[in-house]
Structure formats: C-alpha cells, structure tokens
C-alpha cells in the first residue's frame, strides 16, 4: 500500500489567504461544467487513483476563474525509502518544458532580440545541421508550432531509408513549414540561438530565463539547469513500480545538468507551473497582440497523428496543442520522460484548468481519469 501524505493549510494561513483573495473560495473546487466538488471528494478521488494505478507521488493544481483553488502534493518520493513528498518537492516536467520556453521566446521577440520569421541559420549556422540544407529555412515560429521538418530526436528517431547516416547524425524528415513534425531537436536548436543572441552559454541561459520568466511570473520553483535546491528536494522517478536512480533526467548523450534543455529539462512542481498557466489565462507578462499570436491555431494536425487520435488536438499554436470542444477550445500539452509524466489542460474562455506531475509511467492513465472527474473529457 502506498503511503499518502495530505498537506492541509493551517487555519491561520487559510484566514490570511482568504482575506487577501476574497474572490477565491479555497474550500471548494468547481469542475469545468460548474459542478461543485468538495475537498474531501477530490482527495478521495486522488487517493483512489494513486492506489489503483500505483502512482508513488503526485503534484497537482486546479485552476478556477483564473486562480489556483487547489494544490497538493501526495505520496512518497521513493517507494523504497517511503520519504514523503511536500508541496515544494520537485518533479521533472519533461515536455511541459516546451510551453514555458515558448513564452520565454515570445518575451524576447517583444524586445526585438529575435524575429520569429527570420531563419535561425542567419543567427547561428551550425555545421552538423548542414547535412541537410533545408535547415537554413527554419524559423523560430516553425520551431514553436512544430513545422520544422526536424525529427523529434536524431538519436532515437528512425533514420531515413537508404541513407548512409549513423545514429546521432542530423537528418530531416520533411520540408520546413509543410506538415506537423513534433521536435525536441528543433527546440534545442532554438535554445542555442537564444543563448547566442544574448551572449551567454547554455548554463547561463537559465539565469536569463529566471530574469525574464520565472521571477516576473512568480514561479517559485522552475529550473532548467541544476540548482542546489534540487539536491534535497527532487523526487525519484519510478518505472514498472521500481525507483530509478535519481539524476537529472537526461536521455541524450550530450545532455547534463549544466545544459539548458528547452525541450524537456524543466524541474518544477504543480503550484509553480499552475502560476505560469494562470499568467497565460489572465494574459499577464506579454502584450495582448503577442498573446493573440501565441494562442492562435497554427500547424494543422493530421487525422492519423497520435496527438489527434489520443488527445483530440487538431492544431498547434506557438507552444500549445489546441483541442476544439463544444463552444470552446482546450489548450493542452503532455510530457513523458518515462519515469516522470505530466499533463496540463486549460480553457481561456472559462479560465479553467489543471496541471499535474507524477513520478512514474502512469501519467496518461491518470490524466484520463482526471479529465472525467473534472468534466473536461470530450465524451
């Protein structure tokens, strides 16, 4: 049986919280369909799902009316040691890193540091990418809406047939700006361009991210490179019910804790990430016209793409998948480093959403149940 820890707010803090946020009722949660959920029912649902799915630890936040109305950390950081998680325990965000980095890029574009439609080649040509001349036409916009033609990762994607390339050699699978090609590889190239344009290395780039995004948006815990806080507060990942060696979560040969990984390196927890989402929902931190550009449908998703089949996503904006439902659009993104998984979904119209992180490979199953519980499932 997994030991669960429930974190309750002291009454004195609750009083202060309510007095400072009079429009937020922290004693209730609403579903997307406006049904009222009690804290007790919500936590019973979470406990049941964690037990049934074998989830060691969960970090979750729910957003109502553009505000965080529920956040909690449940379970254990390591099923062997039974170390309990707390509200500041850190999880790997995996691909939920991408929307945060997209916001970073949009912020820098507002300052004129990067032009979204200027080929990245003119900022930073790279010899290894030159194996395919088509890379010279790739722009930041194409990176953010996944239309670069790059593979997800050259180290793992299938090499083109009849090629003489070796594992790790760069290649492209489509012409730029033609079809949806989800790519972490492209995000990482854009990160190198951003570092180059700001005269910093890939470790120092996190300092710029803290300055431009994390601190202004009040994300308490959001790290793209190693921070001393992580040493004592990062939880262990689990796969097939067994804890993995605690590390940085790097899956690439060259990746380590000192390299800014824009595609999957963010280390965070649900409250900090939900703070980022509320900034998006309330259109804070960027100009109105920038938000309009960032959130508009971009690259179309084909009907045979897993993003459409599994999640109902029909297009990709600059950082987000778009799922149309009756009278609304749900913005969403998932992440998986196998032993860490995560997901978020939110509605700009209803200012509603959620985000969670788990330290195991059961995130997809949990998300299916959570969507139904919060009445966001398209059924």
C-alpha positions as CSV (number, residue, x, y, z in Angstrom):
1,X,0.0,0.0,0.0
2,X,1.4,3.4,-0.9
3,X,1.6,5.8,2.0
4,X,-0.1,9.0,1.2
5,X,0.5,12.4,2.8
6,X,-2.1,15.1,2.7
7,X,-1.0,18.7,3.1
8,X,-3.6,20.9,4.7
9,X,-3.3,24.6,5.2
10,X,-3.2,25.8,8.8
11,X,-6.3,27.8,9.8
12,X,-4.3,31.0,10.4
13,X,-2.8,30.8,6.9
14,X,-6.2,29.9,5.4
15,X,-7.7,33.1,7.0
16,X,-4.9,35.2,5.6
17,X,-5.3,33.6,2.2
18,X,-9.0,34.2,2.1
19,X,-8.6,37.8,3.3
20,X,-6.1,38.6,0.6
21,X,-8.1,36.7,-2.1
22,X,-11.7,37.5,-1.3
23,X,-12.9,36.2,-4.7
24,X,-11.4,32.8,-4.2
25,X,-13.2,30.2,-2.2
26,X,-10.4,27.7,-1.2
27,X,-12.9,25.4,0.4
28,X,-14.5,24.2,-2.9
29,X,-13.5,23.3,-6.4
30,X,-15.6,23.6,-9.5
31,X,-15.5,21.2,-12.4
32,X,-15.3,22.5,-16.0
33,X,-19.1,22.0,-16.1
34,X,-19.5,24.1,-12.9
35,X,-20.3,21.2,-10.6
36,X,-19.1,21.8,-7.1
37,X,-16.5,19.4,-5.7
38,X,-15.6,19.2,-2.0
39,X,-12.0,18.9,-0.9
40,X,-12.8,15.6,0.7
41,X,-14.3,14.1,-2.5
42,X,-11.4,15.4,-4.5
43,X,-8.8,13.9,-2.2
44,X,-10.6,10.6,-2.1
45,X,-10.6,10.5,-5.9
46,X,-6.8,11.3,-5.9
47,X,-6.1,8.6,-3.3
48,X,-8.1,6.0,-5.1
49,X,-6.4,6.7,-8.5
50,X,-2.9,6.7,-6.9
51,X,-3.7,3.3,-5.2
52,X,-5.2,1.7,-8.3
53,X,-2.6,3.0,-10.7
54,X,0.4,2.5,-8.4
55,X,1.4,6.2,-8.5
56,X,4.1,6.9,-5.9
57,X,3.7,10.7,-5.8
58,X,1.5,13.3,-7.3
59,X,1.8,17.1,-7.6
60,X,-1.5,18.7,-8.7
61,X,-3.0,22.1,-9.1
62,X,-6.5,23.1,-10.2
63,X,-7.5,26.5,-11.6
64,X,-10.9,28.1,-11.3
65,X,-11.7,31.6,-12.6
66,X,-8.0,32.2,-13.4
67,X,-6.8,31.4,-9.9
68,X,-5.3,28.4,-8.2
69,X,-8.0,27.0,-5.9
70,X,-6.5,23.7,-5.1
71,X,-2.9,22.5,-4.9
72,X,-1.5,19.4,-3.2
73,X,1.4,17.0,-3.1
74,X,0.6,13.4,-2.2
75,X,2.6,10.3,-1.7
76,X,6.2,9.4,-1.4
77,X,9.4,10.5,-3.3
78,X,10.7,6.9,-3.2
79,X,8.7,3.8,-2.6
80,X,11.7,2.1,-1.1
81,X,12.6,4.7,1.5
82,X,9.0,5.9,1.9
83,X,10.2,9.5,2.1
84,X,7.1,11.7,1.9
85,X,6.7,14.5,-0.6
86,X,5.8,18.0,0.3
87,X,4.4,21.0,-1.5
88,X,7.9,22.0,-2.7
89,X,9.0,18.6,-3.9
90,X,10.4,18.8,-7.4
91,X,9.4,16.7,-10.4
92,X,10.6,16.5,-14.0
93,X,8.3,18.4,-16.3
94,X,9.5,16.6,-19.4
95,X,7.9,18.2,-22.5
96,X,5.8,20.6,-20.3
97,X,9.1,22.5,-20.6
98,X,8.2,23.5,-24.1
99,X,5.3,25.9,-23.4
100,X,7.4,27.7,-20.8
101,X,10.3,28.0,-23.2
102,X,7.8,29.3,-25.9
103,X,6.7,32.0,-23.5
104,X,10.4,32.9,-23.0
105,X,10.9,33.2,-26.7
106,X,7.8,35.3,-27.2
107,X,9.1,37.6,-24.4
108,X,12.4,38.0,-26.2
109,X,10.7,38.6,-29.5
110,X,8.8,41.5,-27.9
111,X,12.1,43.0,-27.0
112,X,13.4,42.7,-30.6
113,X,16.1,40.1,-29.7
114,X,14.7,37.6,-32.1
115,X,12.5,37.8,-35.1
116,X,10.1,34.8,-35.2
117,X,10.2,34.7,-39.0
118,X,13.9,35.2,-39.6
119,X,15.7,31.9,-40.4
120,X,17.7,30.7,-37.4
121,X,20.5,30.0,-39.8
122,X,21.2,33.7,-40.1
123,X,21.6,33.9,-36.3
124,X,23.5,30.8,-35.7
125,X,24.6,28.5,-38.6
126,X,25.6,25.0,-37.4
127,X,27.8,22.7,-39.3
128,X,26.3,19.5,-38.1
129,X,22.8,20.7,-39.2
130,X,24.2,21.4,-42.6
131,X,24.0,17.8,-43.6
132,X,20.6,18.9,-44.8
133,X,20.5,22.3,-46.4
134,X,16.7,22.6,-45.7
135,X,17.5,23.5,-42.1
136,X,18.6,27.0,-43.4
137,X,14.9,27.9,-43.9
138,X,13.7,27.0,-40.3
139,X,12.4,29.9,-38.2
140,X,11.6,30.3,-34.5
141,X,7.9,30.3,-35.4
142,X,8.3,26.9,-37.1
143,X,10.0,25.5,-34.0
144,X,7.3,26.7,-31.7
145,X,4.4,25.3,-33.9
146,X,6.4,22.1,-34.8
147,X,6.6,22.5,-38.5
148,X,10.4,22.5,-38.9
149,X,10.7,19.0,-40.5
150,X,13.2,18.0,-37.9
151,X,13.0,14.6,-36.1
152,X,11.9,14.6,-32.5
153,X,15.5,13.5,-31.6
154,X,18.1,12.3,-34.1
155,X,19.4,9.8,-31.5
156,X,16.1,7.9,-31.3
157,X,14.1,8.5,-34.4
158,X,14.3,6.1,-37.3
159,X,16.9,7.1,-39.9
160,X,15.8,7.7,-43.4
161,X,15.8,4.6,-45.6
162,X,18.8,4.1,-47.9
163,X,20.8,6.7,-46.1
164,X,24.4,6.3,-45.0
165,X,23.8,8.2,-41.8
166,X,24.8,6.8,-38.5
167,X,22.9,7.1,-35.2
168,X,23.4,10.6,-33.9
169,X,23.8,12.2,-37.3
170,X,21.4,15.0,-38.0
171,X,18.7,14.5,-40.6
172,X,15.3,15.9,-41.6
173,X,12.1,14.1,-42.3
174,X,10.0,16.8,-44.0
175,X,10.4,20.1,-45.7
176,X,10.1,23.1,-43.3
177,X,6.7,24.8,-42.9
178,X,4.8,22.0,-44.6
179,X,3.5,19.5,-42.0
180,X,3.4,18.9,-38.3
181,X,6.6,17.3,-37.1
182,X,6.9,17.3,-33.3
183,X,10.5,18.1,-32.5
184,X,12.5,18.5,-29.3
185,X,15.6,18.7,-31.6
186,X,14.3,21.9,-33.1
187,X,13.5,23.4,-29.6
188,X,17.1,22.7,-28.6
189,X,18.5,24.4,-31.7
190,X,16.3,27.4,-30.9
191,X,17.7,27.4,-27.3
192,X,21.2,27.6,-28.7
193,X,20.2,30.5,-30.9
194,X,18.7,32.3,-27.9
195,X,21.8,31.8,-25.9
196,X,24.0,33.1,-28.8
197,X,21.9,36.2,-29.2
198,X,22.1,37.0,-25.5
199,X,25.9,36.3,-25.3
200,X,25.5,33.6,-22.7
201,X,26.4,29.9,-22.7
202,X,23.8,27.1,-22.2
203,X,24.3,27.1,-18.4
204,X,23.9,30.8,-18.1
205,X,20.8,30.8,-20.2
206,X,18.8,29.7,-17.2
207,X,19.8,33.0,-15.4
208,X,18.1,34.9,-18.3
209,X,15.1,32.6,-18.1
210,X,14.8,33.4,-14.3
211,X,15.0,37.1,-15.0
212,X,12.6,37.2,-17.9
213,X,10.0,34.5,-16.9
214,X,10.3,32.7,-13.6
215,X,10.7,35.7,-11.3
216,X,8.2,38.1,-13.1
217,X,5.6,35.3,-13.2
218,X,6.4,34.3,-9.6
219,X,7.2,30.7,-10.4
220,X,8.8,29.8,-7.1
221,X,10.4,26.6,-8.4
222,X,11.3,26.4,-12.1
223,X,14.8,25.4,-13.1
224,X,16.2,24.4,-16.5
225,X,19.7,23.7,-15.1
226,X,20.9,22.4,-11.8
227,X,20.0,24.4,-8.7
228,X,21.2,23.5,-5.2
229,X,17.6,23.3,-4.0
230,X,17.1,20.2,-6.2
231,X,19.7,18.2,-4.4
232,X,17.4,17.7,-1.4
233,X,14.0,18.2,-2.9
234,X,13.8,16.3,-6.2
235,X,11.8,13.1,-6.1
236,X,12.8,9.8,-7.6
237,X,11.3,8.6,-10.9
238,X,9.7,5.1,-11.0
239,X,9.2,2.7,-13.9
240,X,7.2,-0.5,-13.6
241,X,6.8,0.0,-9.9
242,X,10.5,0.4,-9.2
243,X,12.5,3.6,-8.3
244,X,15.1,4.7,-10.8
245,X,18.4,6.2,-9.9
246,X,17.8,9.9,-9.2
247,X,19.5,12.0,-11.7
248,X,18.9,15.0,-14.0
249,X,16.6,13.1,-16.3
250,X,18.9,13.5,-19.4
251,X,18.2,11.0,-22.2
252,X,20.6,12.4,-24.7
253,X,24.3,11.5,-24.9
254,X,25.4,15.2,-24.5
255,X,22.8,16.3,-22.0
256,X,23.7,17.1,-18.4
257,X,22.6,19.3,-15.5
258,X,24.6,22.2,-16.8
259,X,23.0,22.4,-20.2
260,X,19.7,24.3,-20.7
261,X,17.3,21.7,-22.2
262,X,14.4,23.7,-23.6
263,X,12.5,20.6,-24.8
264,X,12.4,18.6,-21.6
265,X,14.7,19.8,-18.9
266,X,12.4,21.9,-16.7
267,X,12.3,20.9,-13.0
268,X,9.3,22.2,-11.1
269,X,6.1,21.3,-9.2
270,X,2.4,21.9,-9.8
271,X,1.9,25.2,-8.0
272,X,4.7,26.9,-9.8
273,X,3.6,25.6,-13.1
274,X,0.0,26.5,-12.4
275,X,1.2,30.0,-11.7
276,X,2.6,30.1,-15.2
277,X,-0.7,28.8,-16.6
278,X,-2.7,31.5,-14.7
279,X,-0.5,34.1,-16.2
280,X,-1.4,32.8,-19.6
281,X,-5.1,32.6,-18.8
282,X,-5.1,36.1,-17.4
283,X,-2.8,37.4,-20.2
284,X,-0.1,38.6,-18.0
285,X,3.5,39.2,-18.9
286,X,3.1,39.7,-22.6
287,X,1.4,42.2,-24.8
288,X,-2.2,41.5,-25.9
289,X,-1.1,41.2,-29.5
290,X,1.6,38.7,-28.5
291,X,-0.9,36.5,-26.8
292,X,-3.2,36.7,-29.8
293,X,-0.3,35.4,-32.0
294,X,0.9,32.8,-29.5
295,X,-2.5,31.2,-28.9
296,X,-3.9,31.2,-32.4
297,X,-4.1,27.9,-34.4
298,X,-1.0,27.3,-36.4
299,X,0.1,23.9,-37.8
300,X,-2.7,21.6,-38.6
301,X,-2.6,18.1,-37.1
302,X,-3.4,15.2,-39.4
303,X,-6.2,12.7,-38.5
304,X,-3.7,9.8,-38.2
305,X,-1.4,11.7,-35.8
306,X,-1.3,10.4,-32.2
307,X,-2.0,13.9,-30.9
308,X,-5.3,13.8,-32.7
309,X,-6.2,10.2,-32.1
310,X,-5.3,10.2,-28.4
311,X,-5.9,13.8,-27.3
312,X,-8.2,15.3,-29.9
313,X,-5.6,18.0,-30.8
314,X,-6.4,19.5,-34.3
315,X,-3.7,22.2,-34.5
316,X,-0.6,23.6,-32.7
317,X,-0.1,27.2,-31.8
318,X,3.2,28.7,-30.7
319,X,3.7,26.3,-27.8
320,X,0.3,24.6,-27.2
321,X,-1.8,21.9,-28.7
322,X,-5.4,23.0,-29.4
323,X,-8.4,20.7,-28.8
324,X,-11.7,22.1,-30.0
325,X,-14.8,21.1,-28.0
326,X,-18.3,22.4,-28.0
327,X,-18.2,26.2,-27.7
328,X,-14.6,26.3,-26.5
329,X,-11.0,25.4,-27.2
330,X,-8.8,23.5,-24.7
331,X,-5.1,24.2,-24.7
332,X,-3.1,21.2,-23.7
333,X,0.3,19.6,-23.5
334,X,1.7,16.4,-22.1
335,X,5.2,15.3,-21.1
336,X,6.9,12.0,-20.5
337,X,10.5,11.1,-19.5
338,X,9.1,7.5,-19.0
339,X,9.7,7.6,-15.2
340,X,8.2,11.1,-14.9
341,X,5.0,12.1,-16.7
342,X,2.9,15.2,-16.7
343,X,-0.1,17.0,-18.3
344,X,-2.0,20.2,-18.4
345,X,-5.2,21.4,-19.9
346,X,-6.9,24.8,-19.7
347,X,-9.6,27.0,-21.2
348,X,-9.0,30.6,-21.9
349,X,-12.8,31.3,-22.2
350,X,-13.7,29.8,-18.8
351,X,-10.3,30.5,-17.2
352,X,-10.3,26.9,-16.0
353,X,-7.6,24.3,-16.0
354,X,-5.3,21.8,-14.2
355,X,-1.7,20.6,-14.2
356,X,-0.1,17.6,-12.6
357,X,3.2,15.7,-12.3
358,X,3.7,12.1,-11.3
359,X,7.0,10.3,-10.7
360,X,6.2,7.2,-12.6
361,X,4.9,5.9,-16.0
362,X,1.2,6.1,-15.2
363,X,0.5,9.7,-16.2
364,X,-1.6,9.0,-19.2
365,X,-3.9,6.7,-17.3
366,X,-4.2,9.2,-14.5
367,X,-5.0,12.0,-16.9
368,X,-7.8,10.1,-18.5
369,X,-9.5,9.7,-15.1
370,X,-8.7,13.3,-14.0
371,X,-10.3,14.7,-17.2
372,X,-13.5,12.7,-16.4
373,X,-13.5,13.8,-12.8
374,X,-13.1,17.4,-13.7
375,X,-15.6,17.0,-16.5
376,X,-13.2,18.2,-19.2
377,X,-13.3,14.9,-21.2
378,X,-14.8,15.2,-24.6
379,X,-17.3,12.4,-24.4
